[in-house]
């Protein structure tokens, strides 16, 4: 768990080693409080992350809320319908998580908002389904290519490593699948236990290193 691999123009393999100081912003926000995009824009300059699911009920909200609150939040969370925006502070940098629902409508919503200048795209998954992966990754790469974002906006595939999902150790298999549909974008694969805050923090640290 906590492993990361990436496809760029050069393949890389990294493993997390350090945690980082992450705290929730108290600037007009409470822990894990949702805000409208209009309100959050008023708070200043943000590093903006678009969060999609490979399919429904994969743990997008748990991932974001656990990071913001720095405690595991993996149960009794509402399903995201439409768009939800949450904010946190990381090393004096404000972060916006734009969480889209995992339906085709969520992808269309992202396409309509792509000019909001996202800094990276995260796709959350629980199971490795080859056909589902190919479909979603092709969709997101096509979106990047059509908006001249190819190679500029990293795509992070983040696996929710629950014991019953059996995805731990599948990084190489996922990488081989990605290489068959690679289209010039920077794609990274992470297998992370969403109940381990240190692993989530290290993932965020990696994301900022690759921005």
VEXDREN-2710 file (C-alpha; in Angstrom, 1 decimal):
% VEXDREN-2710
k/r/px/py/pz
1/UNK/0.0/0.0/0.0
2/UNK/1.1/3.6/-0.6
3/UNK/2.8/2.7/-3.9
4/UNK/2.9/5.0/-6.8
5/UNK/3.9/4.6/-10.4
6/UNK/3.6/6.9/-13.3
7/UNK/3.6/7.1/-17.1
8/UNK/5.2/10.2/-18.5
9/UNK/7.4/10.3/-21.5
10/UNK/9.8/8.4/-19.3
11/UNK/8.3/5.7/-17.0
12/UNK/9.0/6.2/-13.3
13/UNK/8.4/4.3/-10.2
14/UNK/8.3/6.0/-6.8
15/UNK/7.4/4.9/-3.2
16/UNK/6.3/7.3/-0.5
17/UNK/8.7/8.0/2.3
18/UNK/7.6/11.2/4.1
19/UNK/4.4/12.6/5.5
20/UNK/3.6/16.3/5.4
21/UNK/1.9/19.0/7.4
22/UNK/-1.7/19.3/6.2
23/UNK/-4.4/21.3/7.9
24/UNK/-7.9/22.3/7.2
25/UNK/-8.4/26.0/6.3
26/UNK/-10.4/28.0/8.9
27/UNK/-10.8/30.9/6.4
28/UNK/-14.5/31.1/6.1
29/UNK/-14.7/27.3/6.1
30/UNK/-15.2/24.6/8.6
31/UNK/-13.8/21.1/8.4
32/UNK/-15.0/19.3/5.3
33/UNK/-17.6/22.0/4.6
34/UNK/-19.0/22.2/1.1
35/UNK/-19.0/25.6/-0.5
36/UNK/-20.4/26.8/-3.8
37/UNK/-18.0/27.4/-6.6
38/UNK/-19.0/31.1/-6.6
39/UNK/-18.2/31.5/-2.8
40/UNK/-15.0/29.5/-2.9
41/UNK/-13.6/31.6/-5.8
42/UNK/-13.8/34.6/-3.5
43/UNK/-11.4/33.1/-1.1
44/UNK/-8.4/33.7/-3.3
45/UNK/-6.0/31.7/-5.6
46/UNK/-6.5/27.9/-5.4
47/UNK/-4.8/24.8/-6.7
48/UNK/-7.8/23.2/-8.4
49/UNK/-8.2/19.4/-8.5
50/UNK/-11.0/17.7/-10.5
51/UNK/-12.0/14.4/-8.8
52/UNK/-13.9/11.8/-10.8
53/UNK/-14.8/8.2/-10.0
54/UNK/-14.0/5.2/-12.3
55/UNK/-17.6/4.3/-11.5
56/UNK/-20.1/5.0/-8.6
57/UNK/-19.5/4.5/-4.9
58/UNK/-15.7/4.3/-5.1
59/UNK/-14.9/6.6/-2.1
60/UNK/-14.3/10.0/-3.7
61/UNK/-15.9/11.8/-0.8
62/UNK/-14.2/9.6/1.8
63/UNK/-10.8/10.4/0.1
64/UNK/-11.4/14.2/0.2
65/UNK/-13.0/14.4/3.6
66/UNK/-10.2/12.2/5.2
67/UNK/-7.6/14.5/3.8
68/UNK/-9.3/17.7/4.9
69/UNK/-10.1/16.5/8.4
70/UNK/-6.9/14.4/8.9
71/UNK/-9.0/11.5/10.3
72/UNK/-10.4/8.5/8.4
73/UNK/-13.9/9.3/7.2
74/UNK/-15.0/6.2/5.2
75/UNK/-18.6/5.6/6.3
76/UNK/-22.0/7.3/6.4
77/UNK/-21.0/9.8/3.7
78/UNK/-23.6/11.0/1.2
79/UNK/-23.3/10.1/-2.5
80/UNK/-22.2/13.1/-4.6
81/UNK/-24.9/14.3/-7.0
82/UNK/-23.8/16.9/-9.4
83/UNK/-20.8/19.0/-8.2
84/UNK/-19.4/19.5/-4.7
85/UNK/-16.5/21.8/-4.0
86/UNK/-14.4/21.4/-0.8
87/UNK/-11.3/23.4/0.3
88/UNK/-8.3/22.8/2.5
89/UNK/-4.9/24.5/3.2
90/UNK/-1.6/22.7/2.3
91/UNK/1.7/24.4/3.1
92/UNK/0.1/27.9/2.7
93/UNK/-1.5/26.8/-0.6
94/UNK/-5.3/26.7/-0.8
95/UNK/-6.6/23.6/-2.5
96/UNK/-10.1/23.2/-4.1
97/UNK/-11.4/19.7/-4.7
98/UNK/-14.0/19.8/-7.4
99/UNK/-15.9/16.5/-6.9
100/UNK/-18.0/15.4/-9.8
101/UNK/-20.5/12.6/-9.7
102/UNK/-19.3/9.5/-11.4
103/UNK/-22.1/9.3/-14.1
104/UNK/-21.7/10.4/-17.7
105/UNK/-23.3/13.6/-16.5
106/UNK/-20.4/14.2/-14.2
107/UNK/-17.9/13.9/-17.1
108/UNK/-20.0/16.2/-19.2
109/UNK/-20.1/18.7/-16.3
110/UNK/-16.3/18.5/-16.1
111/UNK/-16.1/19.1/-19.8
112/UNK/-18.3/22.2/-19.5
113/UNK/-16.1/23.5/-16.7
114/UNK/-12.7/22.6/-18.1
115/UNK/-11.9/26.3/-18.7
116/UNK/-11.9/26.8/-14.9
117/UNK/-8.2/25.8/-15.3
118/UNK/-7.8/22.6/-13.3
119/UNK/-4.3/21.8/-12.2
120/UNK/-4.7/18.1/-12.1
121/UNK/-7.4/15.4/-12.5
122/UNK/-7.9/12.5/-10.1
123/UNK/-9.8/9.4/-10.9
124/UNK/-10.8/7.2/-7.9
125/UNK/-11.3/3.4/-8.3
126/UNK/-11.8/0.4/-6.1
127/UNK/-11.6/-2.5/-8.6
128/UNK/-9.4/-3.1/-11.6
129/UNK/-11.8/-3.6/-14.5
130/UNK/-9.9/-3.4/-17.8
131/UNK/-12.8/-2.3/-19.9
132/UNK/-14.0/0.3/-17.4
133/UNK/-10.5/1.7/-17.0
134/UNK/-10.0/2.0/-20.8
135/UNK/-13.3/3.7/-21.3
136/UNK/-12.8/6.3/-18.5
137/UNK/-9.1/7.0/-19.3
138/UNK/-9.8/7.4/-23.0
139/UNK/-12.7/9.8/-22.1
140/UNK/-10.4/12.0/-19.9
141/UNK/-7.5/11.9/-22.3
142/UNK/-9.8/13.0/-25.1
143/UNK/-11.1/15.8/-22.9
144/UNK/-7.5/17.0/-22.3
145/UNK/-6.5/16.7/-25.9
146/UNK/-9.5/18.7/-27.2
147/UNK/-8.7/21.5/-24.7
148/UNK/-5.0/21.6/-25.4
149/UNK/-4.2/20.3/-22.0
150/UNK/-2.2/17.2/-23.1
151/UNK/0.9/16.7/-21.0
152/UNK/0.1/19.9/-19.0
153/UNK/-2.5/18.5/-16.5
154/UNK/-1.4/15.3/-14.7
155/UNK/-3.9/12.5/-14.4
156/UNK/-3.8/10.5/-11.1
157/UNK/-5.5/7.1/-10.9
158/UNK/-6.0/6.5/-7.2
159/UNK/-7.0/3.0/-6.0
160/UNK/-9.0/2.7/-2.7
161/UNK/-7.1/-0.2/-1.3
162/UNK/-9.8/-2.0/0.8
163/UNK/-8.9/-5.5/1.7
164/UNK/-11.9/-7.0/-0.1
165/UNK/-11.0/-5.2/-3.4
166/UNK/-7.7/-7.0/-3.8
167/UNK/-6.0/-4.3/-5.9
168/UNK/-2.8/-4.1/-3.9
169/UNK/0.1/-5.1/-6.0
170/UNK/-1.7/-4.5/-9.3
171/UNK/0.3/-1.3/-10.2
172/UNK/2.3/-3.0/-12.9
173/UNK/-0.8/-4.7/-14.5
174/UNK/-2.5/-1.3/-14.5
175/UNK/0.5/0.3/-16.1
176/UNK/0.7/-2.2/-18.9
177/UNK/-3.0/-1.6/-19.6
178/UNK/-2.5/2.2/-19.7
179/UNK/0.5/1.8/-22.1
180/UNK/-1.9/0.4/-24.7
181/UNK/-4.0/3.6/-24.7
182/UNK/-1.3/6.1/-23.8
183/UNK/-2.0/9.4/-25.6
184/UNK/0.7/11.8/-24.4
185/UNK/-0.7/12.7/-21.0
186/UNK/1.1/12.3/-17.7
187/UNK/-0.6/9.4/-15.9
188/UNK/0.2/8.2/-12.4
189/UNK/-1.1/5.1/-10.6
190/UNK/-1.5/5.1/-6.8
191/UNK/-2.7/2.3/-4.5
192/UNK/-3.6/3.9/-1.2
193/UNK/-5.4/2.8/2.0
194/UNK/-8.0/5.5/2.5
195/UNK/-8.0/4.8/6.3
196/UNK/-4.3/5.6/6.6
197/UNK/-3.9/9.4/6.8
198/UNK/-0.1/9.2/6.3
199/UNK/-0.6/7.5/3.0
200/UNK/-3.1/10.1/1.9
201/UNK/-0.8/12.9/3.0
202/UNK/2.1/11.4/1.1
203/UNK/0.0/11.1/-2.0
204/UNK/-0.9/14.8/-1.8
205/UNK/2.8/15.5/-1.5
206/UNK/3.5/13.5/-4.6
207/UNK/0.8/15.3/-6.5
208/UNK/2.4/18.7/-5.7
209/UNK/5.8/17.5/-6.7
210/UNK/4.4/16.6/-10.2
211/UNK/2.3/19.7/-10.7
END
